[in-house]
Amino acid sequence: YSIEKKRKVFFVLVDHGIRKNSSKEAQNVKILLKKKKINLIILKNKKKIKKNTQGHAREIRYQLLLNFCKKYRVKFIMTGHHRDDQIETFLIRLSRGSGVQGLSSMNKLTNLNLKTKLFRPLLNEKKQNLIFLAKYYFGKIFKDPSNINQKYLRTKIRNLVKQFEKSGIRHDRVISSINNLASTRDTLNNYIQKVEKTCV
């Protein structure tokens, strides 16, 4: 894509510094990508994260990325969010009593500010397929230990999702519900915008 469209692409990893070995792991990823002639830029978080670890880390992560985008005049941030993430997000928001807007889960394209958009091109892809491709191309993958830490709600939800297929709740059906809710959300938003233009 970079060559065909003549676009500059940056590869960026955020080291939150929450775990003891996070910096070493980031360097290992950099070394691995270098073998494929990919220059990885590591953004280091210098703020202490104490409460609401994952939520706070997410805020810091996107702020670091937006600062990077501003510096290098980048218009799009592309992330590796996949289908499994979408299902987890849906269930997390369901557990918090979200309505149509929240249960629509993640959009493929989101405006982060006036100059930068967040693009999630892999939302329809299964995690296991992405792992297969990564192992095939790079020879290995790195696993984040925090993904199995039971103190996080997302980890508990992830373990629950694994039981879905055994219980007869198919993942593709959950995705269909998410897409139906997203369609409802978009319809409501379109009508609200029309009413706003007419009345305000």
C-alpha positions as CSV (number, residue, x, y, z in Angstrom):
1,Y,0.0,0.0,0.0
2,S,2.8,2.4,1.0
3,I,4.6,1.8,-2.4
4,E,1.5,1.7,-4.6
5,K,0.0,4.9,-3.1
6,K,3.3,6.6,-2.4
7,R,2.3,7.1,1.2
8,K,4.6,7.3,4.1
9,V,3.7,4.7,6.8
10,F,5.1,4.7,10.4
11,F,5.1,1.6,12.6
12,V,4.6,2.6,16.2
13,L,4.5,0.7,19.5
14,V,3.5,2.2,22.8
15,D,5.4,1.0,25.8
16,H,3.2,1.9,28.8
17,G,5.9,0.9,31.4
18,I,3.3,-0.8,33.6
19,R,5.0,-4.1,33.7
20,K,8.6,-4.8,34.6
21,N,9.7,-6.3,31.3
22,S,7.7,-4.1,28.9
23,S,10.7,-2.1,27.6
24,K,12.6,-5.3,26.9
25,E,9.6,-6.8,25.1
26,A,9.3,-3.6,23.0
27,Q,12.9,-3.9,22.0
28,N,12.4,-7.5,21.0
29,V,9.6,-6.5,18.7
30,K,11.8,-3.8,17.2
31,I,14.5,-6.4,16.5
32,L,12.0,-8.8,14.9
33,L,10.6,-6.2,12.6
34,K,14.0,-4.9,11.6
35,K,14.6,-8.4,10.0
36,K,11.8,-7.5,7.6
37,K,13.2,-4.0,7.0
38,I,10.5,-2.4,9.2
39,N,11.6,0.5,11.4
40,L,9.6,0.4,14.6
41,I,9.2,3.6,16.6
42,I,8.7,3.0,20.4
43,L,6.7,5.7,22.2
44,K,7.4,5.5,26.0
45,N,4.8,6.5,28.6
46,K,6.4,8.5,31.5
47,K,3.2,9.0,33.5
48,K,2.4,6.7,36.5
49,I,-0.7,4.5,36.0
50,K,-2.3,3.5,39.3
51,K,-6.1,3.4,39.1
52,N,-8.3,2.0,36.3
53,T,-5.1,0.6,34.7
54,Q,-6.5,-0.4,31.3
55,G,-8.7,2.7,30.8
56,H,-6.0,5.1,31.9
57,A,-3.4,3.3,29.7
58,R,-5.8,3.7,26.7
59,E,-6.1,7.4,27.2
60,I,-2.4,7.8,27.5
61,R,-1.8,5.6,24.5
62,Y,-4.0,7.6,22.2
63,Q,-2.6,10.9,23.5
64,L,0.9,9.7,22.6
65,L,-0.2,8.6,19.2
66,L,-2.0,11.9,18.5
67,N,1.0,13.9,19.6
68,F,3.1,11.7,17.2
69,C,0.5,12.4,14.4
70,K,0.7,16.1,15.0
71,K,4.5,16.1,14.8
72,Y,4.7,14.1,11.6
73,R,1.4,15.3,10.0
74,V,-0.2,11.9,10.0
75,K,-3.9,11.8,9.1
76,F,-4.7,8.2,10.0
77,I,-3.9,5.8,12.8
78,M,-4.4,2.2,11.9
79,T,-4.8,-0.4,14.7
80,G,-5.0,-4.2,14.8
81,H,-8.4,-4.5,16.5
82,H,-10.0,-7.7,15.3
83,R,-13.3,-9.6,15.5
84,D,-12.6,-11.0,19.0
85,D,-11.9,-7.5,20.3
86,Q,-15.3,-6.4,18.9
87,I,-17.2,-9.2,20.7
88,E,-15.3,-8.5,24.0
89,T,-16.1,-4.7,23.8
90,F,-19.8,-5.5,23.1
91,L,-20.0,-7.8,26.2
92,I,-18.1,-5.3,28.4
93,R,-20.5,-2.5,27.5
94,L,-23.5,-4.9,27.9
95,S,-22.3,-5.6,31.5
96,R,-22.3,-1.8,32.1
97,G,-25.8,-1.3,30.8
98,S,-24.9,0.5,27.6
99,G,-27.6,1.5,25.1
100,V,-27.7,1.4,21.3
101,Q,-24.7,3.7,20.9
102,G,-22.4,1.7,23.2
103,L,-23.6,-1.8,22.1
104,S,-22.8,-0.9,18.5
105,S,-19.2,-1.4,19.6
106,M,-16.2,-0.2,17.6
107,N,-16.5,1.6,14.2
108,K,-14.1,0.9,11.4
109,L,-13.5,4.6,11.1
110,T,-13.6,7.1,14.0
111,N,-12.7,10.8,14.2
112,L,-10.2,11.3,17.0
113,N,-10.0,15.1,16.3
114,L,-10.4,17.5,13.4
115,K,-7.1,16.3,11.8
116,T,-6.7,12.6,12.7
117,K,-8.9,9.6,12.1
118,L,-8.7,6.1,13.7
119,F,-9.0,3.3,11.2
120,R,-9.6,-0.4,12.2
121,P,-9.3,-2.4,9.0
122,L,-9.2,-5.8,10.7
123,L,-12.5,-5.8,12.6
124,N,-13.9,-8.6,10.6
125,E,-10.9,-10.8,11.0
126,K,-10.6,-13.7,13.5
127,K,-7.7,-13.4,16.0
128,Q,-6.6,-17.0,15.3
129,N,-6.2,-16.1,11.6
130,L,-4.1,-13.0,12.4
131,I,-1.9,-15.1,14.7
132,F,-1.4,-17.7,11.9
133,L,-0.4,-14.9,9.5
134,A,2.0,-13.3,11.9
135,K,3.7,-16.5,12.8
136,Y,4.0,-17.4,9.1
137,Y,5.5,-14.0,8.1
138,F,7.6,-13.1,11.2
139,G,8.3,-16.6,12.5
140,K,6.9,-15.8,16.0
141,I,4.6,-13.6,18.0
142,F,4.9,-11.9,21.4
143,K,2.2,-12.5,24.0
144,D,1.3,-9.7,26.5
145,P,1.1,-11.3,30.0
146,S,-1.5,-8.7,31.0
147,N,-4.0,-10.4,28.6
148,I,-4.3,-13.3,31.1
149,N,-4.4,-11.2,34.2
150,Q,-7.8,-12.0,36.0
151,K,-8.0,-8.7,37.7
152,Y,-9.1,-7.1,34.4
153,L,-12.7,-7.2,33.3
154,R,-11.7,-7.7,29.7
155,T,-9.7,-10.9,30.6
156,K,-12.8,-12.3,32.5
157,I,-15.0,-11.5,29.4
158,R,-12.4,-13.1,27.1
159,N,-12.5,-16.3,29.1
160,L,-16.3,-16.2,29.0
161,V,-16.3,-15.8,25.2
162,K,-14.2,-19.0,24.8
163,Q,-17.1,-20.9,26.3
164,F,-19.7,-19.4,23.9
165,E,-19.2,-21.8,21.0
166,K,-19.5,-24.8,23.5
167,S,-22.8,-23.4,24.8
168,G,-24.2,-22.9,21.3
169,I,-23.7,-19.1,21.2
170,R,-21.9,-18.7,17.9
171,H,-19.4,-15.8,17.5
172,D,-20.8,-14.8,14.0
173,R,-24.3,-14.4,15.5
174,V,-22.9,-12.0,18.2
175,I,-21.2,-10.1,15.4
176,S,-24.6,-10.0,13.4
177,S,-26.2,-8.5,16.5
178,I,-23.5,-5.9,16.8
179,N,-23.9,-5.0,13.1
180,N,-27.7,-4.7,13.5
181,L,-27.2,-2.4,16.4
182,A,-24.7,-0.3,14.5
183,S,-27.2,0.0,11.6
184,T,-29.9,1.2,14.1
185,R,-27.4,3.7,15.6
186,D,-26.5,5.1,12.2
187,T,-30.2,5.5,11.3
188,L,-30.9,7.3,14.6
189,N,-27.9,9.6,14.2
190,N,-28.9,10.5,10.6
191,Y,-32.4,11.5,11.7
192,I,-31.1,13.4,14.7
193,Q,-28.8,15.4,12.4
194,K,-31.7,16.2,10.1
195,V,-33.8,17.3,13.0
196,E,-31.0,19.4,14.4
197,K,-30.4,21.2,11.0
198,T,-34.1,21.9,10.7
199,C,-34.7,23.1,14.3
200,V,-31.5,24.6,15.5
